[in-house]
Every structure is written in structure tokens, then in C-alpha cells.
């Protein structure tokens, strides 16, 4: 009896989602080169980077690429997504402690694998100090009780990693805009504690690096925490893809598959998404599904037309709606009002008063709260912008559905 071979169904090559690596990573080569260069220069030059950008530009994907590149170069990559629970002195200390323990386990696994295959681990490069004799100088003028504990945890992790033949440790912290210092000196200062601990270690030429990844508000939070952070971090701001990069991001995943795409559709999608990687993936996924269900071998302009409604339905439900679902009714109303500011971009606080029934003082308070919620960010004094691309168009669609005035 002959074996029956069942052919596996074709799979959609596009991957819209949070932090999911696309099948073809377009337009990030320069950022990856700069990260590699930063690691090579450590520890003589502190390996710190501030990675910022709007929602949907691929920050988390790039951060994971950094982690992979670090591992390839013999560094221990410790990755963590920060959350609101870490926005306290105790919370950030607990996060670093948990991250260090995970990194230790990873180093131990690497050591066992290399021993099993007879590999030789890389040396610790230029490190020549005696670890037990190193004194971490933490300035008492701005140190807090938690600083010493975090510094000791990270120092011990670096000592352990180097002792096992690794080149160093790099912390890669996502959603870092959620940790920020209180204005009151007696309040919580988790960002200062973290930065101060890392600085104290790096001053001793210990191979420790840190990448803080987040929304544009991260830059302001760092400067408020410690003014010297503008010199401490290499700034890496990523945005939308260039036209040709967006074309490749859409066309490359289809190159060897059963479904092709009409060149005119590629142009329409590229114009529609304005270069934002998440949007490219969502459009690609929906267009591929439309062609697959129609048993078509090519994505046509007609398919673009029938697919657009589903794309925007998914965008609104999955990408935009969650951004404002946690806001108070008053915050939501002011946010919806901003869609009618004629001078945009950016949003001027003074102009929002012309389209809102709230007082200037109330508007400023609500704008401040929305900055803290990560829905908007402060461009400069009195000027704001949205943290999600094409957000104004979404607000106008929501208004037409009855979310605000028609």
C-alpha cells in the first residue's frame, strides 16, 4: 500500500503583532551596526543606548535583535519588559534582581552546552581588575538606599558572567518610559536608582551595558532624573521606513510563496501605511488571507479595496482602542477633541481650548495625565503629539462612529 502524502497548507508569511519579528526586517541595518560598534567599544566607553520611537515602529523587535547580536558577541543579554509595578524604588530593585537570576541561569546553560560540544568560551577582553577589590563609588548626594543594592546585584552578575568566560552583561529594558522619578525628593525615584547604579559600575570599567527602550517620553524622564543622561546614552530614534524599505518589507515575504502581489498594490499599501512596520505586516496579512480564500495566485487592486475595511476594523480594535480604554471619561473627551485642532501637527495646548468646553487649566492637567499614560508625549513646552502613528485619523473615525461630535 502506497503512503499518502498530505501537503501542508500554505501559511500566511506576515506577522502582525507585538514584538514579533517580521519575516524580513527592513530598514534597521544602521541601528544594528551602531549597536555592534557600541559593544565593541565597551567597557572603555559605556555601552548605553536610548532607543525611542512611536508605537508600531518595531522597537521591541529591534531590541530583541540587539539581544541576539549581543549573544553572538559573547555578551549575556538580559531582556525585560518593564511595567507599572516596577515604577517604585522596591519595584525596580526586584526587577533587576529577577533579571540577574535569569541571566545567571542562561550563563550556566551556555557553559554546559559549550562543555558538551567541546567549545572554548571567549575571554573577558580588556578586563584586568580584581573584582573583589573594586569599590563602587556611589555619590551620596543623589544615592538612595536601593541604589547600593542594585549596584551590588549587577556587579555580582558581571563578575559571574566574566568568570564563566563571557565578555560582559547588557541589560535590555523595554517599555522603559513607565519608570520615572517623582518630583518630590521624598517620593519614589526608580529611574535615578537604576541609572546611578549602572553609572557607578561603569566607572570601574566593568563590562556592563544598558539599553532603555520606550516611547519618546523616555528622553524627558531621563533628563529629569539625571541631567547628565544626555551624555550617558547614545540616542537611537527609529521611525517609519523609507519608501523602498517599506516596499521590501511587503514584497520580500511573498517572493518564494504561492501568492504574488501586483506592483500597483504594493505602491498603494506603501502610501497607505506611511512606512510604519506594524501597518505593513497587518496589510500584508489581510491581503494574503483575501487572496488565499479566493484561491487567487496574485493580490490584485480589487482585493485591496475589499480588504481595507477589515484592516481598519482590526487597527481600531487591536491597535488604537486599547490606547484610550484606560483613560478617564474627561481624558478621553479632550483626546477626542484634539482631532479637531486645525493647527496640528503638533497639538498646541492653547488651540485645544478652542475646540473643547473645558478650561485651560483643566486641559493642561488632563494633558499631563495623558502624557503619563503614554497616549501623547510632550514635544516641547505647550506642544504635544500622539505616541501612535496616524492616531488623528483614528480619532476622526471614532468621532464619525459617535465617539464625539460629528
ABEGO torsion letter per residue (X at the ends): XBBBBBBBBBBBABBBEBGBBBABBBGAAAAAAAAAAAAAAOAABBBBBBBBEBBGAGAAAAAAAAAAAAAAAGBBBBBBBBBAAAABAAAAAAAAAAAAAAAAAAAAAAAAAAAAAGBBBBBAEABABBAAABBBBBBAAABBAAAAAAAAAAAAAAAAAAAAGBAEBBBBBBGAAABBBBABAABBBAAAAAAAAAAAAAAAGBBBBBBBBBBAAAAAAAAAABAAAAAABBBBBBBBBBAAAAAAAAAAAAAABABBBBAAAAAAAAAAAGGBAAAAAAAAAAAAAAAAAAGBABBBAAAAAAAAAAAAAAAAAAAAAAAAAABBAAAAAAAAAAAABAAOOBBBAAAAAAABABBAAAAAAAAAAAAAAGABBBABBGBBBBABBGAAAAAAAAAAAGABBX
